[in-house]
């Protein structure tokens, strides 16, 4: 289709408006979620709903801003939360620690975080215990 071809265009200026469209096929969303341009992947990370596999891939993205966008999503599968709780960037881990509901195994990871701010946030969650 025309959309498929536009999603594969060599110009970011062509691909970027495509990722902002409300209705896209799963194939196009997958393609753009693996785009070489971080801005395109960030645009996909901001989509209202994404398949679990794409969430998992974006949670491991090379760009910290993409991973932070995934960490801000309301609902995430436990596996994605676990990946983000082990992220190399403290900002990503802190976003997970600030979530209202996280599974126990993710809590344990964050309670033992190397950064004091993440451990502190976990104490705040427990009411300072």
Secondary structure as GFF3:
##gff-version 3
##sequence-region A 1 129
A	DSSP	alpha_helix	2	7	.	.	.	ID=ss1
A	DSSP	alpha_helix	12	19	.	.	.	ID=ss2
A	DSSP	alpha_helix	26	33	.	.	.	ID=ss3
A	DSSP	alpha_helix	38	45	.	.	.	ID=ss4
A	DSSP	alpha_helix	52	59	.	.	.	ID=ss5
A	DSSP	alpha_helix	64	71	.	.	.	ID=ss6
A	DSSP	alpha_helix	78	85	.	.	.	ID=ss7
A	DSSP	alpha_helix	90	97	.	.	.	ID=ss8
A	DSSP	alpha_helix	104	111	.	.	.	ID=ss9
A	DSSP	alpha_helix	116	125	.	.	.	ID=ss10
###
